[in-house]
Amino acid sequence: SKFQEEYQLKVTRTSSEIKIDGDLSEDIWKTAQKADGFWQKWPKDDRKATRKTEVRAAYDDRNLYFAAICYDTSTYVIQTLKRDTRYWDSDGFAVMIDPVNRRSNGFLFGVSPYNVQSEDLLSATSFGDEMNFSWDNKWFSATKRFKDYWVVEIAIPFKTLRFESGNTKWGINFIRSDLKENTYNT
């Protein structure tokens, strides 16, 4: 609960269309609150991430949207282009959502720099090798790669998520896999 008080991201409502294309030119991405200042989660959890990541979030009547800029090199570690397999073995960006905010269950949506998607249900005991990525649902993403960063844009339909109506505080976290540095940052 201390982290939830210290780290909060206001998700901005938009009435404008967001095109999921990896291009962050929509006005909402210029004005939405930014989450950055990631910390290493693995192999050590006592230091700042070496590569910068910026995340913004928005929503409309149908979807929850995320945009991330992952500062990097133009070379990526990608083990496979197959969906829903070996997500943790490649560079990537993931959103973990706990809509009931009880830190017991949730959803993971991950994307590689080449737009390879992975999604899974989370429980208090599932992580890493224990995840099987057998849960499949429809969501949308697009990436673009540049010389020193890559961009991901994500749309998750609300009908994909189970949540309590009226609950305005959700648990959320972001994971940046950076295999060149051999780190996971949140």
N, C-alpha and C positions, 0 to 999 in steps of 0.2 A: 504494500500500500504506500510505503514511502516513495518508491519509484513513480507510482502513479500520480502522486502529488507533485513531485519534482519535474517529471517529464510528461507534458501533456501536449497534444496536437489538436488544435481546433480544426475540425473538418468543415470546409466551406460549402454552403449550398450554392448550386449554380442553376440558372434557367437557360443557359446557353448550351448548345450541343458541343460535346467533346468527341472529337474524332480520334479513335484509337489507331494512331499511325506512327507513334514514336517521335512526332514533331510537337514540341511544347509551345506552339505559337498561340494557343487559345488564351484569352485574357485571364481566365481563372488561374492558370499556372503562374502568371505574373503577380497575382495578388494573394494567393493562398498562403497560409502560414507554412514555414519551412521547418522541417526536422533535420538536424545535422548534428555534428559532434558525436559521432558513433564511437563506441568503446570496443576493444577486442573482447570477444567472448571465449575464443579458443585460439591458440594454446594457453594464453594467459589472460586473465580478466582484470588486470590492474593497470591497463594503459590505454591511451587513445588509439584509435585505428590509424594506420599509416596512410591510407588512401581515403580521400574525402567522399562522402555520399550525402546527397541532398534529396529529401523526399517531401512531397506535397500531397494533400488529399482533398477530395471534393465528393459531393454526392448530388444526385437529383432524385426524381421520383422512382426511378428504376434501378439505378446502379450506384455502387461505391467505386470511386476512381482513385488511382494512385499514379503519380509520376515521380520517377527517380532519375537523378543524374549520378552516375557512378564514374568518378574520375579514375583513370586507369592508364594503361598503355594501349597500343593498337594490337597487342598480341594477347590472346586469351587461352586459358586452359579449359578445353571442352573435351570430355571423355566420350560423349555420345550425342547424337542428334535424335535419339529415340525419346519419345514422350514418356513421362512418369517412370523414369529409371535413373538411378545413380545421380540424383540431383546434387548431393553433397560432394561429389567427385569433380565438380566443374565450377568455374566462375559463375556467379549468379546473384540475383536479388530476389528476396522473398518477403512476403507480407504474412504475418501470423495474426489472426483475428480471433478474439474471444468475446463474442457479442453479449454474453451474459455476465462477463467480467467476474468470474469466480476462479480463474486460474486452474480449471480442471479439464476443460475441453475447448476445442477450437478448430480452426481451419488454417491450412498453410497453402499459399499460392506462390509458386516460384517460377522464375524465368531466367534463362541463360542469355548472354549477349547475342546469341543467334536465335532468340525467341523460342527456345525449347521449353515447353510448359510442364510443370509438375504440380499436382495438388494432392492433398491428403487431409484426413481428419486427424486431429491431435487429441491426445489424452495426457494425463499427468505422467504416464510412463512411456509415451512414444516420443522417440527422437532418434535421429541418425539411422543406425542399422535396423532399428526396430520398426521403422516406417516401411510400409509396403506399397504405398501409392496406388492402392486398389480402388479408392474412392474416386469416381469420375463425375465431373459436373461441367456445365458449359460456362466459360468465362473467356475474356478476350484480352489479348496483349499484343504489343508491337514494340520492336526495338530498332534503334539506329546506332551505328557505330561510327565513331569519329577518331581523329588522331590521338587524343589524350583523354577521352571519356566515352561512355556509352549511355544511352537513354532508354528507359523502359516506361511504357504507358500501359496501365492495367484498368480494365472495367470488370467488376464483379457484380452480377445481378443480385439484388436483394433476395430474390426467390431462391437463390442458391444457399443462402445462409439461414440458419435457425436463430431467431432472436426474440426477445420479449418486447412487445410494443411499448413505447414510452420510455424505455431505458436509453438515456442519452449518454451514458458513460460506458464505453466498451474498452476491453483490454486489447491492445494492439502492440505489435513489435515488428521491427524490420530486421532482416538478416542480410548481410552482404558477404557472400562467399568470395574470397580472393585467394585462389589456390597458388598463384605466383608467389604470394607472401606467406602462404600456408596458414591463413587466418580466416576466422569467422568473426564478423563484427556486427554488433547490434546497436 
